[in-house]
């Protein structure tokens, strides 16, 4: 009897969670602000407790879940209609770095130390702060970077060119295993791939850690290796 009760309440909590998440909208973890994150954890905790509660009324946890979701939805609707409320509930962006200046007070306000800031710069591809014109901490916790005009990659529009459609590269070998379905999508087969890998100096497919290919027949391959970087200075 208890197993049936747990089964039934688990199914009910899953259904309610599914409906509530659809109402709240699909967001990636990186898009959630702290309030949304806490609301999500709270709703999930209530659902888990409801699923495993063998005694008591399941109606109360359901009401609590709906109330939390309604509060989150109401805040989102208010924030969408009012700039002041949006800044109150969601926070506002903070300028951390601009034109060679680091804003210490904004870093403090963001609870971000210099080491973490430099880490985020490297993750974004900036190992030299001189390449950054502006760094802004968005209200979802991510840092947006604007490169200087000299560091910005040149676009075809800058060069007055009009290139053709880009050809996406698909994985055709992953950790020594040939992905024949991807090869078929590109219009090639295993024999052709082995020939291309042989030209690149790979005697066997087992020696390939990753291989990529596009519709034009361009193959990029990376070998399996146990080598490590000589230095690890980014601490």
C-alpha positions as CSV (number, residue, x, y, z in Angstrom):
1,X,0.0,0.0,0.0
2,X,2.8,2.4,0.9
3,X,4.6,1.6,-2.4
4,X,1.4,2.5,-4.3
5,X,1.1,5.7,-2.3
6,X,4.7,6.7,-3.1
7,X,4.2,5.8,-6.8
8,X,1.0,7.9,-7.0
9,X,2.4,10.9,-5.3
10,X,5.6,10.8,-7.3
11,X,3.6,10.7,-10.6
12,X,1.5,13.6,-9.3
13,X,4.5,15.7,-8.3
14,X,6.2,15.1,-11.7
15,X,3.1,16.2,-13.5
16,X,2.7,19.3,-11.4
17,X,6.4,20.1,-11.8
18,X,6.2,19.7,-15.6
19,X,3.2,22.1,-15.8
20,X,4.8,24.7,-13.5
21,X,8.1,24.7,-15.4
22,X,6.2,25.2,-18.7
23,X,4.3,28.1,-17.2
24,X,7.5,29.7,-15.8
25,X,9.3,29.2,-19.1
26,X,12.4,27.3,-20.2
27,X,15.6,28.9,-19.1
28,X,19.2,27.6,-19.0
29,X,21.0,27.6,-15.7
30,X,23.2,30.5,-16.9
31,X,20.0,32.6,-17.5
32,X,18.6,32.2,-14.0
33,X,19.1,35.0,-11.5
34,X,19.5,34.0,-7.8
35,X,15.8,34.4,-7.0
36,X,14.7,32.2,-9.9
37,X,17.3,29.6,-8.8
38,X,16.1,29.6,-5.2
39,X,12.5,29.3,-6.3
40,X,13.3,26.4,-8.5
41,X,15.2,24.6,-5.7
42,X,12.3,25.2,-3.3
43,X,9.6,23.9,-5.6
44,X,11.8,20.8,-6.3
45,X,12.3,20.2,-2.6
46,X,8.5,20.5,-1.9
47,X,7.8,18.0,-4.8
48,X,10.4,15.6,-3.4
49,X,9.0,15.8,0.1
50,X,5.5,15.3,-1.2
51,X,6.5,12.2,-3.2
52,X,8.1,10.5,-0.2
53,X,5.6,11.6,2.5
54,X,3.7,8.5,3.6
55,X,1.4,10.4,6.0
56,X,-0.5,13.6,5.7
57,X,-2.4,15.4,3.1
58,X,-0.7,15.9,-0.3
59,X,-2.9,18.9,-1.1
60,X,-0.8,21.2,1.1
61,X,2.5,20.6,-0.7
62,X,0.7,21.0,-4.0
63,X,-0.7,24.4,-2.9
64,X,2.7,25.5,-1.7
65,X,4.3,24.5,-5.1
66,X,1.6,26.5,-7.0
67,X,2.0,29.5,-4.7
68,X,5.8,29.6,-5.2
69,X,5.4,29.3,-9.0
70,X,2.7,32.0,-9.0
71,X,5.0,34.3,-7.0
72,X,7.8,33.7,-9.5
73,X,5.5,34.2,-12.5
74,X,4.0,37.4,-11.0
75,X,7.4,38.9,-10.4
76,X,8.4,38.1,-14.0
77,X,5.2,39.8,-15.3
78,X,5.7,42.8,-13.1
79,X,9.4,43.1,-14.1
80,X,8.4,42.9,-17.8
81,X,6.0,45.9,-17.4
82,X,8.0,48.1,-15.1
83,X,11.7,49.1,-15.4
84,X,11.9,50.1,-11.7
85,X,10.4,46.8,-10.6
86,X,12.7,44.9,-13.0
87,X,15.7,46.6,-11.4
88,X,14.3,45.9,-7.9
89,X,13.6,42.2,-8.6
90,X,16.3,41.3,-11.1
91,X,19.0,43.8,-10.3
92,X,20.9,45.8,-12.9
93,X,24.1,45.4,-14.8
94,X,27.4,46.5,-13.3
95,X,30.3,47.9,-15.3
96,X,33.4,46.2,-14.0
97,X,36.0,47.4,-16.6
98,X,35.9,50.1,-19.1
99,X,38.6,51.8,-21.2
100,X,41.5,50.4,-19.2
101,X,39.9,51.2,-15.8
102,X,38.9,48.5,-13.2
103,X,36.1,49.6,-11.0
104,X,36.9,48.3,-7.6
105,X,33.7,49.3,-5.9
106,X,31.6,47.5,-8.5
107,X,33.7,44.4,-8.2
108,X,33.0,44.5,-4.4
109,X,29.3,45.0,-5.0
110,X,29.3,42.0,-7.4
111,X,31.2,39.9,-4.7
112,X,33.8,39.3,-7.4
113,X,37.6,39.2,-6.6
114,X,40.3,40.0,-9.2
115,X,41.3,36.3,-9.6
116,X,37.8,35.3,-10.6
117,X,37.5,38.3,-12.9
118,X,40.7,37.4,-14.7
119,X,39.5,33.8,-14.9
120,X,36.3,34.9,-16.6
121,X,38.3,37.0,-19.0
122,X,40.4,34.0,-20.0
123,X,37.3,31.8,-20.4
124,X,36.0,34.4,-22.8
125,X,39.2,34.3,-24.8
126,X,40.9,37.5,-23.4
127,X,44.3,36.8,-22.0
128,X,45.3,40.5,-22.4
129,X,43.1,43.2,-20.7
130,X,44.2,45.6,-23.4
131,X,41.9,43.7,-25.8
132,X,38.8,44.5,-23.7
133,X,37.0,47.8,-24.1
134,X,34.1,47.0,-21.7
135,X,33.2,44.3,-19.3
136,X,29.7,44.2,-17.8
137,X,28.3,41.9,-15.2
138,X,24.8,41.1,-16.2
139,X,22.0,40.4,-13.7
140,X,22.2,36.6,-14.4
141,X,25.7,36.5,-13.1
142,X,27.5,36.3,-16.5
143,X,30.1,38.8,-17.7
144,X,29.6,40.3,-21.1
145,X,32.8,41.6,-22.9
146,X,33.1,44.1,-25.7
147,X,36.5,43.9,-27.4
148,X,38.4,46.9,-28.6
149,X,38.0,47.8,-32.3
150,X,41.5,46.6,-32.9
151,X,40.9,43.2,-31.2
152,X,37.5,42.6,-32.8
153,X,37.7,40.0,-35.5
154,X,37.3,41.4,-39.0
155,X,33.9,40.6,-40.6
156,X,33.3,40.0,-44.3
157,X,31.4,43.3,-44.2
158,X,34.6,45.1,-43.0
159,X,36.5,43.6,-46.0
160,X,33.6,44.3,-48.4
161,X,33.3,40.6,-49.2
162,X,30.3,38.3,-49.6
163,X,31.3,34.7,-48.8
164,X,29.1,31.7,-49.6
165,X,27.1,29.7,-47.1
166,X,29.2,28.2,-44.3
167,X,29.5,24.4,-44.2
168,X,29.1,23.0,-40.7
169,X,31.7,20.4,-39.5
170,X,30.3,17.2,-38.0
171,X,32.1,14.8,-35.7
172,X,33.0,11.6,-37.6
173,X,35.3,10.0,-35.1
174,X,34.9,10.2,-31.3
175,X,37.5,8.5,-29.1
176,X,38.5,6.0,-31.8
177,X,34.9,5.2,-32.9
178,X,33.6,6.0,-36.4
179,X,30.2,7.8,-36.4
180,X,28.9,6.3,-39.6
181,X,25.5,8.1,-39.4
182,X,27.3,11.5,-39.5
183,X,29.4,10.3,-42.4
184,X,26.3,9.3,-44.3
185,X,24.8,12.8,-43.7
186,X,27.9,14.3,-45.3
187,X,27.7,11.9,-48.2
188,X,30.8,9.8,-47.4
189,X,31.5,6.3,-46.1
190,X,34.0,4.6,-43.8
191,X,36.4,3.7,-46.6
192,X,36.7,7.3,-47.7
193,X,37.3,8.4,-44.1
194,X,40.1,5.9,-43.5
195,X,41.8,7.1,-46.7
196,X,41.6,10.7,-45.5
197,X,43.0,9.8,-42.1
198,X,45.8,7.9,-43.7
199,X,46.8,11.0,-45.6
200,X,46.9,12.8,-42.3
201,X,49.3,10.3,-40.9
202,X,46.9,8.2,-38.8
203,X,47.5,4.5,-39.4
204,X,44.4,3.4,-37.5
205,X,41.1,4.9,-36.5
206,X,41.8,3.8,-32.9
207,X,44.6,6.4,-32.7
208,X,42.1,9.3,-33.5
209,X,40.7,11.1,-30.5
210,X,38.5,13.4,-32.5
211,X,37.9,13.9,-36.2
212,X,35.6,16.5,-37.9
213,X,34.5,16.7,-41.5
214,X,32.4,19.0,-43.6
215,X,30.4,18.6,-46.8
216,X,33.4,19.8,-48.9
217,X,35.5,16.8,-47.6
218,X,37.8,18.8,-45.3
219,X,38.9,16.6,-42.4
220,X,40.4,17.7,-39.2
221,X,41.8,15.0,-36.9
222,X,43.3,15.1,-33.4
223,X,45.4,12.2,-32.0
224,X,45.1,10.5,-28.7
225,X,47.9,11.7,-26.5
226,X,49.0,11.6,-22.8
227,X,51.0,14.8,-23.1
228,X,50.4,17.6,-20.6
229,X,51.2,21.3,-20.8
230,X,54.7,22.2,-19.7
231,X,53.4,24.9,-17.4
232,X,50.1,25.7,-15.5
233,X,50.5,29.4,-14.6
234,X,46.8,30.3,-14.4
235,X,46.2,29.8,-10.7
